[in-house]
C-alpha cells in the first residue's frame, strides 16, 4: 500500500504538533541551523500515535524512551527503505560511538567476527557480528545488546537523559547515510508535524527582540487571536496571568499550547495606546499560511513560501481573488518561490495540477518498491494564463518539483538563479520515543527525465546576468538554451559536472526586485514570452 502523505518544515521552526496543542509560532534559524532543515520533502509517516498531553499544556513524557527499542526500529526502517543499500557494519560502529560519547571510558573494538565493548580497557561484553552487512534487524539487535550492557556498566550513561542518548546515537547514524536523512527529537518532531499539518493554537507569529521583549510579528487572518483583537506589534506580557517578559520563546509557546476550544488569556502591551490589554480567546486549529497574494498593476504576484496541507487550496483561492481583483485584463501570474524550502509531496503534485492539464508532472525512483511512481495529472481543465516562477538558491524540494514540471511542460518560465538542488524524497518514521527519523528513500525526476538532485533547477533567465530588463530579447534567451539542454541531458552527473554547471548561474540567497521586474517584462511582451516557452519546450522534448 502506498503510504499516507506527510511532510516537513522548510528552513524555519514552527513549534507545534498535529493534535490540538500549539500556537502558530515561527522562529528564524541561523544559516547553519537552517541547513539542517534544508528543503525537506516528505511522503509518509510510519506511525500515527500522538504524544500524551499534560493538563498544564506542556507535552507529557515521551511514550517510550527505551534506547534499544528506538535504535532497533530505526535500523529496520533504514534497512527496508533507504534510497541506497546501507552498510550497517560501518554505521553500527558510529551509532555506538555516538551513544557512548557521554562516557570516555567506553570504547568499541570491531573486527570482521565480533564487536567488543571495553571500559577502561576491560571487556564489558562481546557479540558476534552479523554476516550480512545490509541486515538492519540483525545489526539493530547487536546494537541493542551492546547498549544495554554498556548502560549496566557505565554510571555516566545511567545519569544521562535517555533522549540525549537516543539523539546522539541516531545523529551519528544519519551522518553515515546522506545529507537529507536526519533525526528529529520529540520536541522538533512536534514542530515538524505542526508545520505540515497544523494544530491547535491562536494564530500568531512571535519573535524575541534584542532587549528580550516578546513581540507579536503577525496575526493570521480569521484566527482566534485576530477575532480577539490581537494586533501585530503587541508585546506579550503574560499568559493566563503568568509573566512572560523574561521567558524564552520556547517557554512562551509552551504556555500557549492547549486543546482546540480551550481558553487562553494574553496580556499585551499595545505601544500605540500605551496601555495593557487582557485578551481572552479559545484555541482553534491553525495551519500556517504559505500563500499570499499581491496585485502589481495587471499582474498577480503570489508569494508561495512552503507546501503544507492547505497550500493548494489557498493558492487556488489566491488565483480566484486575483482574477476577480484584476479582471479580464490580467497579464499573467508571478509565482514567487524564492527561498521556499519545500514541504509536502502531494501538495507539489496538486499545485502543479492547477496549471498542467494532463501528462506527467514528475516521477520517483528508489530501492523500496513503493518509492517508484509516476505522478500524472488527471486530465482536468487547468489555468491557462502566462506564468513566471521566481527561484533562488534557497528554493528547494517541493518548490523544485513545481518549477521543473512547469518549465518542462512549457507552462511557465523560470526567472532568478539556480535552485538548491534537493531532488530526493524523505519518508518519516515516527519512533517509539515520539521522535522522527526523516529517511531519504527516492530520487525525483522531471517530466523530461533529468534529476536535479545536487544540480538544481536552471532558470530560463538568470537574473544575475541581467543588468537591465529592457535589454531582454530573443537573442539573449536563445543563448541560454544550449546551457539548458546540457543541464537536462545529464542523468548521473559527476561532482565536477555539477560544480561547473552551477557556476553558469550561481545560486543566490536574496530576492531582488529585478526578478519581479524581469518577470513582469516577460508577461507584458507576449511574443518574447512565447518564444522563450517554445524554445524550452523543444529542448525538453528532445531529451
Helices and strands as residue ranges (DSSP letters): E 12-14, E 26-28, H 31-36, E 41-45, H 67-81, H 88-99, G 100-102, E 106-110, E 114-119, E 122-128, H 136-153, H 155-158, H 162-174, E 182-184, H 186-197, E 199-201, E 204-208, E 214-219, H 224-228, E 235-239, E 242-243, H 249-256, E 263-270, E 275-282, E 284-286, E 291-296, E 299-304, H 311-326, G 327-329, E 332-336, E 343-344, H 345-353, E 358-365, G 369-371, E 373-378, E 387-391, H 398-408, E 413-416, E 424-430, E 436-446, E 461-462, G 463-465, G 469-471, H 474-489, H 495-502, G 503-505, H 513-524, H 526-541
